[in-house]
């Protein structure tokens, strides 16, 4: 699904998306996702998480080292 990018940048709380995360990512005002250290466990997990995010809405995804 390719939706136009909105001005809102969302974050997620954990290592995987939950139903609230998916709802926020599908909102038309969401244009990006910012990931923090709390969202990272391993390279494989991070790849799976970003693939799931991009499959939902094609947002811009950024990863920061902070928590």
C-alpha positions as CSV (number, residue, x, y, z in Angstrom):
1,X,0.0,0.0,0.0
2,X,1.6,3.3,-1.0
3,X,0.0,6.3,0.8
4,X,1.3,9.9,0.6
5,X,3.6,10.8,3.4
6,X,2.2,13.1,6.1
7,X,4.0,15.5,8.5
8,X,3.8,13.3,11.6
9,X,6.8,11.2,12.7
10,X,5.8,8.3,15.0
11,X,7.8,6.0,17.3
12,X,7.0,2.6,18.5
13,X,7.3,1.3,22.1
14,X,8.9,-2.1,21.7
15,X,10.7,-4.6,19.5
16,X,7.7,-5.4,17.4
17,X,4.6,-3.6,16.2
18,X,1.4,-3.9,18.2
19,X,-2.1,-3.0,17.1
20,X,-1.7,0.6,18.3
21,X,1.5,1.0,16.4
22,X,-0.1,-0.3,13.2
23,X,-3.1,2.0,13.6
24,X,-0.7,5.1,14.0
25,X,1.4,4.0,11.0
26,X,-1.7,3.7,8.8
27,X,-2.9,7.2,9.8
28,X,-2.7,9.5,6.8
29,X,-0.8,12.1,8.8
30,X,2.1,9.7,9.5
31,X,5.1,10.3,7.3
32,X,7.9,8.6,9.1
33,X,9.0,6.4,12.0
34,X,11.8,7.0,14.4
35,X,13.4,4.0,16.0
36,X,15.4,4.1,19.3
37,X,17.7,1.7,21.1
38,X,14.7,0.2,22.8
39,X,13.5,-1.0,19.4
40,X,16.7,-2.9,18.7
41,X,17.6,-6.4,19.8
42,X,19.5,-7.9,16.8
43,X,20.1,-7.2,13.2
44,X,17.6,-9.8,12.1
45,X,14.9,-8.4,14.4
46,X,15.6,-4.9,13.2
47,X,15.3,-6.0,9.5
48,X,12.0,-7.8,10.3
49,X,10.7,-4.7,12.1
50,X,11.6,-2.3,9.3
51,X,10.2,-4.7,6.7
52,X,6.9,-4.8,8.6
53,X,6.8,-1.0,8.9
54,X,7.5,-0.5,5.2
55,X,4.9,-3.1,4.2
56,X,2.3,-1.2,6.0
57,X,2.8,2.4,4.8
58,X,6.2,3.0,3.1
59,X,7.2,5.7,5.6
60,X,10.7,7.2,6.1
61,X,12.4,5.2,8.8
62,X,15.2,6.6,11.0
63,X,17.1,4.9,13.8
64,X,18.7,6.8,16.6
65,X,21.1,5.4,19.2
66,X,19.4,6.9,22.2
67,X,16.7,5.3,24.2
